[in-house]
């Protein structure tokens, strides 16, 4: 009987712990819209992220939409062109590795990785450079030849 009671008590404690983990103050889940993502970003980073967003938008053609992809904001045409996100110390721009390779010399003052460039919060965003990178990304993603539309069987 004591063993059975010990198991029941232990199970009750486990249930109580799991209830305490969820907090009503923090937003839970994945943001479903870009506005929801921006609402969750604290102010010093939000301003820098808005500047990055404005620079990206200036280089995009009409018909490109803003979506959430991989839990961060992105701009999508035929496919996702670029992503951007806010972090505690920086904002990141994700134009893909091919674009960063082409602009390697101009990005030497910024922290980069394979497909990402990081801009410190509170410092000016290099808008002309971002526009050039976005335009190159658009050029890379354009199809080389038009898609052939046929019905099966040939």
SULPEKA-V711902 format. One line per field, one symbol per residue. phi: phi as a letter, one per 20 degrees, with the letter a starting at -180 (. if undefined). psi: psi as a letter, one per 20 degrees, with the letter a starting at -180 (. if undefined). burial: 1 if it has 16 or more other ideal C-beta (glycine too) atoms within 10 Angstrom, else 0. A space follows every 10 residues. Layout:
phi = ???
psi = ???
burial = ???
//
This chain:
phi = .fffffffff ffffffffff ffdfeefdne fecffffffe efggffffff ffffffgfee ffneddcdcl mcfbdcdfbf ebcbbdcfdb ddcdenffff ffdgffdfed fccgcccddf fndfefgfff ffffffffff efffbffedc deff
psi = hhgghhgggg hhggggghhh hppihqpqap phrhhhghhi pqghhgghhg gggghghhiq rqipqprppk jrqrppdhrp gqrqrqahir qqpnjrhhgh ghkghijhiq pqagjqpppq piqqpnghgg gggghghghh ipqhqqppor qqq.
burial = 0000000000 0000000000 0000000000 1001001100 1000110110 1110110011 0001010100 0111101001 1111110001 1111110011 0110001001 0100111110 1000110011 1111011100 0000000000 0000
//
